[in-house]
Amino acid sequence: MSDWKERYEAYKKGMGYKNKDIADLLDRKLNSIEVSVTRDKFPDTFKLAIITYEQMLLKGRITYDEPEVYKVETDKK
C-alpha cells in the first residue's frame, strides 16, 4: 500500500518505543521484530497498531503537549 516502514518509524518515535520494547511487549525476540518489518509484506498486526495510533492522533486522543500536573486547585483562600 504505502510507506509502512516510514509510518512504523513514526509510530515508534511517537510512542517512545524501540524495536526491543515492541519485542518485549509481544513476547518475541528482537530479531523477529526486525525481520518482520523489513519483509516485502508488512505484518498486518503492525499495520493495525499504526492505523490505530494515527487515528487516535487525528482525533486528539493522543497528545504530547499536555501538562504533567493534572491537579486543579479548587480550595483557594
Helices and strands as residue ranges (DSSP letters): H 4-15, H 19-25, H 30-36, H 44-58
